[in-house]
Amino acid sequence: MNKRLTFTCWKPKCRKKYTLFREITGEQELIVACPYCLTEGVVDLAPYRKPGRIVLRGVAASATASDFEIILPDVVPTREAQG
């Protein structure tokens, strides 16, 4: 799913908000770069991931590993990339 997301730079001297068009997949983390200070940041998607449910004619079907929903806040915080 492609979506325009708003991020906050993790770096204390920057802390600016910026938007990026990103594809949201089953990955647990996104790597983003602040366009203002050019610092890489990491977004952990695990806290925002909710299991999805498939419903067929009122009966819940078994969910597979690819069935998920991500509910993100309006502004997604980032953290320092380790490495």
Buried (B, 14 or more C-beta within 10 A) or exposed (E): EEEEBEBBBBBEEBEEEBEBEBEBEEEEEBEBBBEEBEBBBBBBBEEBBEEEEEEEEEEEEEEEEEEBEBEBEEEBEBEEBEE
